[in-house]
Amino acid sequence: MANLRAIAIFPRIPEENLNSFKKIAQEMLIEIRKQDSILRYDLFFSENGSRCVVLEEYVSAHGVIEHVERHAHFLEELTKLGGKIEGSMFPMGKSDDALETIKAHWDSEVHIRFVGK
């Protein structure tokens, strides 16, 4: 399967949680940099810091599963601080068993590619 792109949104970060959220996110990024199946993992905050959007890219859907399994403790803490993740995935190729697992068991919306450059 070709690369998979994803967007994860932490929708509600109270002001009193923002510093803790950023600290945990930075700790997770140290570990993420060690995972070869993650090609991109960029965090963006709204101007007031109340939302965090993560732009992600993986070599395949297997990489997403590996990320969630390896970094579950970080993701659980970030969810407590910033709200339930609102996720969308954008596979750049055909489906495989990992993507089918995600579609069957995760609360993420999968978007099927139509056309592009």
LOTI-378981 format. One record per atom (N, C-alpha, C, CB): residue in three letters; y, z, x. Coordinates in steps of 0.1 Angstrom, whole numbers, plus 5000, padded with zeros to 4 digits. Each point is the difference from the previous one (the first is absolute). Glycine has a CB too. Layout:
REM LOTI-378981
(pt "ALA", (Y, Z, X)),
...
END
This chain:
REM LOTI-378981
(pt "MET", (4988, 5000, 5008)),
(pt "MET", (5012, 5000, 4992)),
(pt "MET", (5012, 5000, 5009)),
(pt "MET", (4988, 5012, 4981)),
(pt "ALA", (5023, 4982, 5014)),
(pt "ALA", (5013, 4999, 5007)),
(pt "ALA", (5007, 5014, 4998)),
(pt "ALA", (5001, 4975, 4997)),
(pt "ASN", (5010, 5026, 5010)),
(pt "ASN", (5008, 5012, 4999)),
(pt "ASN", (5003, 5004, 4986)),
(pt "ASN", (5011, 4994, 5022)),
(pt "LEU", (4992, 5019, 4977)),
(pt "LEU", (5003, 5006, 4987)),
(pt "LEU", (5014, 5007, 5002)),
(pt "LEU", (4975, 5003, 4993)),
(pt "ARG", (5034, 4995, 4998)),
(pt "ARG", (5013, 5007, 5001)),
(pt "ARG", (5000, 5009, 4988)),
(pt "ARG", (5012, 4980, 5011)),
(pt "ALA", (4996, 5031, 4991)),
(pt "ALA", (5001, 5010, 4990)),
(pt "ALA", (5013, 5006, 4999)),
(pt "ALA", (4976, 5005, 5003)),
(pt "ILE", (5028, 5001, 4986)),
(pt "ILE", (5012, 5008, 4998)),
(pt "ILE", (4996, 5013, 4994)),
(pt "ILE", (5014, 4979, 4997)),
(pt "ALA", (4990, 5032, 5009)),
(pt "ALA", (4997, 5013, 4994)),
(pt "ALA", (5014, 5007, 4998)),
(pt "ALA", (4977, 5002, 5012)),
(pt "ILE", (5025, 5003, 4976)),
(pt "ILE", (5013, 5007, 4997)),
(pt "ILE", (4997, 5014, 4997)),
(pt "ILE", (5010, 4979, 4991)),
(pt "PHE", (4997, 5030, 5016)),
(pt "PHE", (5001, 5014, 4997)),
(pt "PHE", (5012, 5002, 4991)),
(pt "PHE", (4988, 5008, 5022)),
(pt "PRO", (5011, 4993, 4965)),
(pt "PRO", (5011, 4998, 4991)),
(pt "PRO", (5010, 5011, 4998)),
(pt "PRO", (4985, 4986, 4989)),
(pt "ARG", (5011, 5027, 5014)),
(pt "ARG", (5010, 5011, 4998)),
(pt "ARG", (4999, 5010, 5011)),
(pt "ARG", (4997, 4996, 4975)),
(pt "ILE", (5012, 5003, 5034)),
(pt "ILE", (5000, 5010, 5011)),
(pt "ILE", (5012, 5009, 4998)),
(pt "ILE", (4989, 4984, 5016)),
(pt "PRO", (5009, 5028, 4979)),
(pt "PRO", (5011, 5009, 4998)),
(pt "PRO", (5007, 5003, 5014)),
(pt "PRO", (4989, 5011, 4980)),
(pt "GLU", (5024, 4991, 5019)),
(pt "GLU", (5008, 5002, 5012)),
(pt "GLU", (4994, 5011, 5009)),
(pt "GLU", (5021, 4993, 4988)),
(pt "GLU", (4974, 5018, 5006)),
(pt "GLU", (4995, 5011, 5008)),
(pt "GLU", (4987, 4996, 5007)),
(pt "GLU", (5010, 5016, 4984)),
(pt "ASN", (4983, 4973, 5012)),
(pt "ASN", (4988, 4995, 5006)),
(pt "ASN", (5002, 4990, 5011)),
(pt "ASN", (4988, 5005, 4979)),
(pt "LEU", (5024, 4989, 5022)),
(pt "LEU", (5002, 4988, 5008)),
(pt "LEU", (4997, 5002, 5014)),
(pt "LEU", (5017, 4993, 4984)),
(pt "ASN", (4987, 5018, 5022)),
(pt "ASN", (4998, 5002, 5015)),
(pt "ASN", (4985, 5002, 5002)),
(pt "ASN", (5022, 5011, 5002)),
(pt "SER", (4971, 4997, 4990)),
(pt "SER", (4986, 5001, 5001)),
(pt "SER", (4992, 4987, 4999)),
(pt "SER", (5002, 5024, 4991)),
(pt "PHE", (5002, 4968, 4999)),
(pt "PHE", (4994, 4987, 4998)),
(pt "PHE", (5002, 4991, 5012)),
(pt "PHE", (5005, 5002, 4976)),
(pt "LYS", (5007, 4998, 5030)),
(pt "LYS", (5002, 4992, 5012)),
(pt "LYS", (4992, 5005, 5012)),
(pt "LYS", (5023, 4995, 4991)),
(pt "LYS", (4976, 5018, 5010)),
(pt "LYS", (4992, 5006, 5011)),
(pt "LYS", (4985, 4996, 4999)),
(pt "LYS", (5017, 5019, 5002)),
(pt "ILE", (4978, 4982, 4987)),
(pt "ILE", (4986, 4996, 4998)),
(pt "ILE", (4998, 4985, 5001)),
(pt "ILE", (4997, 5020, 4985)),
(pt "ALA", (5012, 4972, 5010)),
(pt "ALA", (4999, 4986, 5002)),
(pt "ALA", (5000, 4996, 5015)),
(pt "ALA", (5012, 4997, 4977)),
(pt "GLN", (4997, 5009, 5031)),
(pt "GLN", (5000, 4997, 5014)),
(pt "GLN", (4987, 5004, 5007)),
(pt "GLN", (5025, 5004, 5000)),
(pt "GLU", (4969, 5008, 4996)),
(pt "GLU", (4988, 5004, 5006)),
(pt "GLU", (4989, 4990, 4996)),
(pt "GLU", (5007, 5024, 4998)),
(pt "MET", (4993, 4971, 4990)),
(pt "MET", (4990, 4990, 4996)),
(pt "MET", (5001, 4987, 5007)),
(pt "MET", (5000, 5010, 4977)),
(pt "LEU", (5013, 4986, 5026)),
(pt "LEU", (5002, 4988, 5007)),
(pt "LEU", (4995, 5000, 5014)),
(pt "LEU", (5020, 4997, 4987)),
(pt "ILE", (4979, 5015, 5019)),
(pt "ILE", (4994, 5001, 5014)),
(pt "ILE", (4986, 4996, 4999)),
(pt "ILE", (5016, 5018, 5006)),
(pt "GLU", (4977, 4986, 4984)),
(pt "GLU", (4986, 4997, 4998)),
(pt "GLU", (4998, 4986, 4995)),
(pt "GLU", (4995, 5024, 4995)),
(pt "ILE", (5013, 4971, 4997)),
(pt "ILE", (4999, 4986, 4995)),
(pt "ILE", (5001, 4990, 5011)),
(pt "ILE", (5010, 5007, 4978)),
(pt "ARG", (4999, 4996, 5032)),
(pt "ARG", (5001, 4991, 5011)),
(pt "ARG", (4987, 4998, 5008)),
(pt "ARG", (5024, 5007, 5002)),
(pt "LYS", (4967, 5002, 4997)),
(pt "LYS", (4987, 5000, 5006)),
(pt "LYS", (4990, 4991, 4993)),
(pt "LYS", (5004, 5023, 5009)),
(pt "GLN", (4999, 4973, 4978)),
(pt "GLN", (4990, 4993, 4992)),
(pt "GLN", (5003, 4985, 5001)),
(pt "GLN", (4998, 5020, 4984)),
(pt "ASP", (4993, 4973, 5022)),
(pt "ASP", (5002, 4985, 5003)),
(pt "ASP", (5000, 4992, 4987)),
(pt "ASP", (4989, 5003, 5022)),
(pt "SER", (5005, 5002, 4967)),
(pt "SER", (5000, 4992, 4988)),
(pt "SER", (5013, 5001, 4992)),
(pt "SER", (4975, 5004, 4999)),
(pt "ILE", (5034, 5004, 5006)),
(pt "ILE", (5014, 5001, 4993)),
(pt "ILE", (5009, 4991, 5009)),
(pt "ILE", (4996, 5023, 4990)),
(pt "LEU", (5009, 4967, 5004)),
(pt "LEU", (5009, 4991, 5008)),
(pt "LEU", (5015, 5004, 4998)),
(pt "LEU", (4983, 4981, 4997)),
(pt "ARG", (5020, 5024, 4992)),
(pt "ARG", (5014, 5004, 4997)),
(pt "ARG", (4999, 5012, 4990)),
(pt "ARG", (5009, 4976, 5004)),
(pt "TYR", (5000, 5034, 4999)),
(pt "TYR", (5002, 5011, 4991)),
(pt "TYR", (5014, 5005, 5002)),
(pt "TYR", (4975, 5007, 5002)),
(pt "ASP", (5034, 4988, 4989)),
(pt "ASP", (5014, 5003, 5001)),
(pt "ASP", (5005, 5008, 4988)),
(pt "ASP", (5003, 4979, 5013)),
(pt "LEU", (5004, 5032, 4990)),
(pt "LEU", (5005, 5009, 4989)),
(pt "LEU", (5015, 4998, 4999)),
(pt "LEU", (4982, 5017, 5005)),
(pt "PHE", (5022, 4982, 4982)),
(pt "PHE", (5014, 4998, 4996)),
(pt "PHE", (5003, 5011, 4990)),
(pt "PHE", (5000, 4975, 5005)),
(pt "PHE", (5012, 5030, 4996)),
(pt "PHE", (5005, 5010, 4990)),
(pt "PHE", (5012, 4994, 4992)),
(pt "PHE", (4992, 5019, 5015)),
(pt "SER", (5008, 4985, 4972)),
(pt "SER", (5012, 4996, 4992)),
(pt "SER", (5012, 5007, 5007)),
(pt "SER", (4987, 4998, 4978)),
(pt "GLU", (5025, 4997, 5019)),
(pt "GLU", (5012, 5006, 5006)),
(pt "GLU", (5002, 5015, 4998)),
(pt "GLU", (5010, 4978, 4997)),
(pt "ASN", (4985, 5027, 4992)),
(pt "ASN", (5002, 5014, 4998)),
(pt "ASN", (4987, 5008, 5004)),
(pt "ASN", (5015, 4995, 4981)),
(pt "GLY", (4975, 4998, 5025)),
(pt "GLY", (4988, 5007, 5005)),
(pt "GLY", (4990, 5004, 4989)),
(pt "GLY", (5014, 5007, 5019)),
(pt "SER", (4988, 4989, 4969)),
(pt "SER", (4991, 5005, 4989)),
(pt "SER", (4988, 4992, 4998)),
(pt "SER", (5020, 5009, 4989)),
(pt "ARG", (4979, 4979, 5018)),
(pt "ARG", (4988, 4992, 4999)),
(pt "ARG", (4996, 4994, 5014)),
(pt "ARG", (5006, 4994, 4976)),
(pt "CYS", (4982, 5005, 5026)),
(pt "CYS", (4995, 4994, 5012)),
(pt "CYS", (4991, 4988, 4997)),
(pt "CYS", (5001, 5022, 5012)),
(pt "VAL", (5002, 4966, 4994)),
(pt "VAL", (4992, 4988, 4998)),
(pt "VAL", (4994, 4997, 5013)),
(pt "VAL", (5015, 4991, 4982)),
(pt "VAL", (4971, 5007, 5018)),
(pt "VAL", (4993, 4997, 5012)),
(pt "VAL", (4995, 4985, 4999)),
(pt "VAL", (4993, 5025, 5003)),
(pt "LEU", (5011, 4967, 5006)),
(pt "LEU", (4995, 4986, 5001)),
(pt "LEU", (4989, 5000, 5010)),
(pt "LEU", (5022, 4990, 4994)),
(pt "GLU", (4966, 5006, 5002)),
(pt "GLU", (4988, 5001, 5008)),
(pt "GLU", (4993, 4986, 5001)),
(pt "GLU", (4997, 5024, 4993)),
(pt "GLU", (4996, 4974, 5019)),
(pt "GLU", (4992, 4988, 5002)),
(pt "GLU", (4988, 5004, 5008)),
(pt "GLU", (5020, 4985, 4998)),
(pt "TYR", (4969, 5010, 4997)),
(pt "TYR", (4987, 5003, 5006)),
(pt "TYR", (4992, 4987, 5003)),
(pt "TYR", (4999, 5022, 4987)),
(pt "VAL", (4992, 4979, 5022)),
(pt "VAL", (4992, 4988, 5004)),
(pt "VAL", (4991, 4997, 4988)),
(pt "VAL", (5000, 5006, 5024)),
(pt "SER", (4997, 5003, 4967)),
(pt "SER", (4991, 4998, 4989)),
(pt "SER", (5001, 5012, 4991)),
(pt "SER", (4984, 4985, 5013)),
(pt "ALA", (5009, 5013, 4975)),
(pt "ALA", (5000, 5012, 4991)),
(pt "ALA", (4992, 5011, 5006)),
(pt "ALA", (5001, 4984, 4980)),
(pt "HIS", (4990, 5013, 5029)),
(pt "HIS", (4993, 5011, 5006)),
(pt "HIS", (5009, 5009, 5008)),
(pt "HIS", (4980, 4986, 5002)),
(pt "GLY", (5031, 5009, 5004)),
(pt "GLY", (5010, 5007, 5007)),
(pt "GLY", (5007, 5010, 4991)),
(pt "GLY", (5003, 4981, 5015)),
(pt "VAL", (5000, 5015, 4972)),
(pt "VAL", (5006, 5009, 4991)),
(pt "VAL", (4991, 5012, 4997)),
(pt "VAL", (5013, 4981, 4990)),
(pt "ILE", (4975, 5017, 5008)),
(pt "ILE", (4990, 5010, 4997)),
(pt "ILE", (4999, 5010, 5012)),
(pt "ILE", (4987, 4985, 4985)),
(pt "GLU", (5012, 5009, 5027)),
(pt "GLU", (5000, 5008, 5012)),
(pt "GLU", (5012, 5009, 5001)),
(pt "GLU", (4986, 4982, 5012)),
(pt "HIS", (5026, 5012, 4986)),
(pt "HIS", (5012, 5007, 5000)),
(pt "HIS", (5000, 5012, 4991)),
(pt "HIS", (5012, 4979, 5006)),
(pt "VAL", (4984, 5019, 4982)),
(pt "VAL", (5000, 5011, 4990)),
(pt "VAL", (4990, 5011, 5004)),
(pt "VAL", (5007, 4984, 4982)),
(pt "GLU", (4982, 5012, 5023)),
(pt "GLU", (4990, 5010, 5004)),
(pt "GLU", (5004, 5008, 5012)),
(pt "GLU", (4982, 4985, 4991)),
(pt "ARG", (5024, 5008, 5019)),
(pt "ARG", (5004, 5007, 5012)),
(pt "ARG", (5012, 5008, 4999)),
(pt "ARG", (4990, 4981, 5012)),
(pt "HIS", (5019, 5016, 4979)),
(pt "HIS", (5013, 5006, 4998)),
(pt "HIS", (5001, 5008, 4987)),
(pt "HIS", (5010, 4983, 5015)),
(pt "ALA", (4979, 5020, 4979)),
(pt "ALA", (5001, 5006, 4986)),
(pt "ALA", (5008, 5013, 5000)),
(pt "ALA", (4977, 4990, 4995)),
(pt "HIS", (5021, 5018, 5016)),
(pt "HIS", (5007, 5013, 5000)),
(pt "HIS", (5015, 4998, 5000)),
(pt "HIS", (4981, 5010, 5012)),
(pt "PHE", (5024, 4980, 4996)),
(pt "PHE", (5014, 4997, 5000)),
(pt "PHE", (5005, 4994, 4986)),
(pt "PHE", (4999, 4995, 5025)),
(pt "LEU", (4993, 4996, 4970)),
(pt "LEU", (5004, 4994, 4987)),
(pt "LEU", (5000, 5010, 4989)),
(pt "LEU", (4990, 4979, 5007)),
(pt "GLU", (5001, 5031, 4993)),
(pt "GLU", (5000, 5010, 4990)),
(pt "GLU", (5013, 5009, 5001)),
(pt "GLU", (4975, 5000, 5000)),
(pt "GLU", (5029, 5003, 5012)),
(pt "GLU", (5012, 5008, 5002)),
(pt "GLU", (5012, 4992, 4995)),
(pt "GLU", (4989, 5012, 5019)),
(pt "LEU", (5012, 4975, 4985)),
(pt "LEU", (5011, 4992, 4996)),
(pt "LEU", (5001, 4998, 4985)),
(pt "LEU", (4998, 4988, 5022)),
(pt "THR", (4991, 5011, 4972)),
(pt "THR", (4999, 4999, 4985)),
(pt "THR", (5006, 5013, 4993)),
(pt "THR", (4980, 4984, 5002)),
(pt "LYS", (5016, 5027, 5004)),
(pt "LYS", (5005, 5013, 4995)),
(pt "LYS", (5015, 5001, 5001)),
(pt "LYS", (4979, 5011, 5006)),
(pt "LEU", (5027, 4983, 5005)),
(pt "LEU", (5014, 5001, 5002)),
(pt "LEU", (5008, 4989, 4993)),
(pt "LEU", (4995, 5010, 5022)),
(pt "GLY", (4998, 4978, 4976)),
(pt "GLY", (5008, 4989, 4995)),
(pt "GLY", (4995, 4993, 4988)),
(pt "GLY", (5005, 4997, 5023)),
(pt "GLY", (4985, 5009, 4970)),
(pt "GLY", (4995, 4994, 4988)),
(pt "GLY", (4988, 4991, 5002)),
(pt "GLY", (5023, 5002, 4991)),
(pt "LYS", (4970, 4996, 4998)),
(pt "LYS", (4988, 4991, 5001)),
(pt "LYS", (5004, 4986, 5004)),
(pt "LYS", (4989, 5014, 4982)),
(pt "ILE", (5003, 4981, 5027)),
(pt "ILE", (5002, 4987, 5006)),
(pt "ILE", (4999, 4989, 4989)),
(pt "ILE", (4992, 5008, 5023)),
(pt "GLU", (5018, 4983, 4977)),
(pt "GLU", (5000, 4988, 4992)),
(pt "GLU", (4997, 4989, 5009)),
(pt "GLU", (5016, 5009, 4983)),
(pt "GLY", (4971, 4985, 5016)),
(pt "GLY", (4996, 4990, 5010)),
(pt "GLY", (4998, 4987, 4994)),
(pt "GLY", (4990, 5018, 5012)),
(pt "SER", (5013, 4972, 4996)),
(pt "SER", (4996, 4986, 4997)),
(pt "SER", (4995, 4993, 5013)),
(pt "SER", (5018, 4999, 4982)),
(pt "MET", (4972, 4993, 5016)),
(pt "MET", (4993, 4993, 5011)),
(pt "MET", (5001, 4985, 4998)),
(pt "MET", (4985, 5019, 5003)),
(pt "PHE", (5016, 4974, 5008)),
(pt "PHE", (5002, 4985, 5000)),
(pt "PHE", (4990, 4994, 5010)),
(pt "PHE", (5025, 5003, 4993)),
(pt "PRO", (4963, 4994, 5003)),
(pt "PRO", (4990, 4994, 5009)),
(pt "PRO", (5004, 4986, 5003)),
(pt "PRO", (4982, 5015, 4991)),
(pt "MET", (5018, 4981, 5021)),
(pt "MET", (5004, 4986, 5004)),
(pt "MET", (4988, 4990, 5000)),
(pt "MET", (5018, 5011, 5014)),
(pt "GLY", (4971, 4994, 4983)),
(pt "GLY", (4988, 4991, 4999)),
(pt "GLY", (4991, 5004, 4989)),
(pt "GLY", (5001, 4997, 5025)),
(pt "LYS", (4987, 4998, 4976)),
(pt "LYS", (4990, 5003, 4989)),
(pt "LYS", (4996, 5014, 5000)),
(pt "LYS", (4992, 4977, 5002)),
(pt "SER", (5002, 5028, 4987)),
(pt "SER", (4996, 5013, 4999)),
(pt "SER", (4987, 5003, 5008)),
(pt "SER", (5010, 5000, 4977)),
(pt "ASP", (4988, 5012, 5026)),
(pt "ASP", (4987, 5004, 5007)),
(pt "ASP", (4996, 5014, 4994)),
(pt "ASP", (5007, 4987, 5021)),
(pt "ASP", (4982, 5019, 4985)),
(pt "ASP", (4995, 5012, 4994)),
(pt "ASP", (5010, 5011, 5001)),
(pt "ASP", (4977, 4993, 5006)),
(pt "ALA", (5031, 5008, 5004)),
(pt "ALA", (5010, 5011, 5002)),
(pt "ALA", (5011, 4999, 4989)),
(pt "ALA", (4995, 5001, 5025)),
(pt "LEU", (5010, 4987, 4973)),
(pt "LEU", (5010, 4998, 4990)),
(pt "LEU", (4994, 5003, 4986)),
(pt "LEU", (5011, 4982, 5014)),
(pt "GLU", (4977, 5014, 4983)),
(pt "GLU", (4994, 5003, 4987)),
(pt "GLU", (4998, 5015, 4998)),
(pt "GLU", (4988, 4978, 5001)),
(pt "THR", (5010, 5029, 5010)),
(pt "THR", (4999, 5015, 4999)),
(pt "THR", (5014, 5006, 4997)),
(pt "THR", (4981, 5000, 5017)),
(pt "ILE", (5029, 4994, 4989)),
(pt "ILE", (5014, 5005, 4997)),
(pt "ILE", (5003, 4997, 4986)),
(pt "ILE", (5007, 4996, 5024)),
(pt "LYS", (4990, 4992, 4971)),
(pt "LYS", (5003, 4997, 4986)),
(pt "LYS", (4993, 5008, 4990)),
(pt "LYS", (5004, 4977, 5008)),
(pt "ALA", (4984, 5027, 4995)),
(pt "ALA", (4992, 5008, 4991)),
(pt "ALA", (5003, 5015, 5000)),
(pt "ALA", (4982, 4983, 5003)),
(pt "HIS", (5023, 5022, 5008)),
(pt "HIS", (5001, 5015, 5001)),
(pt "HIS", (5014, 5005, 5004)),
(pt "HIS", (4977, 4999, 5007)),
(pt "TRP", (5032, 4993, 4996)),
(pt "TRP", (5013, 5005, 5004)),
(pt "TRP", (5010, 4997, 4989)),
(pt "TRP", (4995, 4996, 5024)),
(pt "ASP", (5016, 5011, 4976)),
(pt "ASP", (5011, 4999, 4990)),
(pt "ASP", (5011, 4991, 5006)),
(pt "ASP", (4994, 5022, 4989)),
(pt "SER", (5002, 4966, 5016)),
(pt "SER", (5010, 4991, 5006)),
(pt "SER", (4999, 4987, 4993)),
(pt "SER", (4998, 5011, 5022)),
(pt "GLU", (5013, 4982, 4976)),
(pt "GLU", (5000, 4987, 4994)),
(pt "GLU", (4998, 4990, 5011)),
(pt "GLU", (5016, 5008, 4982)),
(pt "VAL", (4974, 4983, 5015)),
(pt "VAL", (4997, 4989, 5010)),
(pt "VAL", (5006, 4987, 4994)),
(pt "VAL", (4979, 5012, 5008)),
(pt "HIS", (5029, 4981, 5001)),
(pt "HIS", (5006, 4988, 4996)),
(pt "HIS", (4993, 4988, 5007)),
(pt "HIS", (5023, 5012, 4996)),
(pt "ILE", (4973, 4978, 4997)),
(pt "ILE", (4993, 4989, 5006)),
(pt "ILE", (5010, 4989, 5004)),
(pt "ILE", (4980, 5005, 4986)),
(pt "ARG", (5019, 4991, 5026)),
(pt "ARG", (5009, 4990, 5006)),
(pt "ARG", (4999, 4987, 4993)),
(pt "ARG", (4998, 5011, 5022)),
(pt "PHE", (5013, 4983, 4975)),
(pt "PHE", (5001, 4987, 4994)),
(pt "PHE", (5003, 4989, 5010)),
(pt "PHE", (5007, 5011, 4978)),
(pt "VAL", (5005, 4989, 5027)),
(pt "VAL", (5004, 4990, 5010)),
(pt "VAL", (5010, 5007, 5010)),
(pt "VAL", (4997, 4980, 4984)),
(pt "GLY", (5006, 5014, 5027)),
(pt "GLY", (5010, 5006, 5009)),
(pt "GLY", (5000, 4992, 5013)),
(pt "GLY", (4997, 5022, 4990)),
(pt "LYS", (5012, 4982, 5019)),
(pt "LYS", (5001, 4993, 5013)),
(pt "LYS", (4992, 5008, 5010)),
(pt "LYS", (5023, 4991, 4994)),
END
